[in-house]
Amino acid sequence: MPANDAETTVVLHDVQGIARHSGECRNGLQWIEYELDTFTMDEPTPDTCSICDAEITSGWLCLDGGETVCASHVSYE
């Protein structure tokens, strides 16, 4: 587990969107909100939060690295 709050929170700026938000973190990585589609998938496999290792079916996906994080680990500037 990371040592401090700065390492356990993805801080996004320039957040845009209405139905699905997207933004950029301090490291210049692009993030987008997502939710697994349980209606079109037979058995959706939950993702794992890269910060707390919780199983998640929605949260934020890093478009530049593929990591997923819980919404509780994301804040906006």
N, C-alpha and C positions, 0 to 999 in steps of 0.2 A: 504494500500500500504506500502511495506517495507520502512524503513527510509533511507537506503543508497544504493549505487551501488553494494556493496558486497552482499547485500541481494536480489538484483534484477537481478543478473547474475549468471548463472550456469557456472562455470569455469571447463572445462574438460582437462584432460591430458591423455597421452597414447591413443590418438584418432587413430583408425584404420579403414580400409575399403576403398572400391573404390566406389561402387554404393550406399552403405548405411553406413554412419559412425557410430561408437560407441565409447564410452569412459567412463571414471570414473571421478566423481567429487571429490572435496576435502573431502567430507564426506564419501567417499568410495562407493557411490551409482553408479550403472551402468545405463548409458543412451544410447539410440539408436535413430537415425533419423527415422522418419516415415512419411508416407503420406497416407491419406485415399484413398482407391481404389474406385474411382467413376465409374469405368467400370463394376465391378462385384456386386456393392451394388445398390439396387433400389433407396434408398434415404439415403445416408450417413449422419449421424448426426455429425455436427462439434463438436470438443472437445473445452474445455475452457482452456486458458492459466492460470496456477495456480499463475502467478505473476501479470498479468495485466487484467485478466478476458476477454480478447478478444476471439472471436470465431475463431478457427483455423482448417484447414484441413491438415496441415503439420507442422512439428516442431520436437520436441524431446520428447521422452517418457521415464520416469524413470522405469526401469525394476524391481526395488526394492520397489516401492511404488505406481506406476500407475499414477503419476502426469504427465501432459503434459505442455510444455512451448513453446512459440514462438521461432523461430530461432534467433530473435533479442535479446533474453535474454540468449544466449549461446555464450561463447567465448572459445578459446583454449589457453592453456599455451604453 
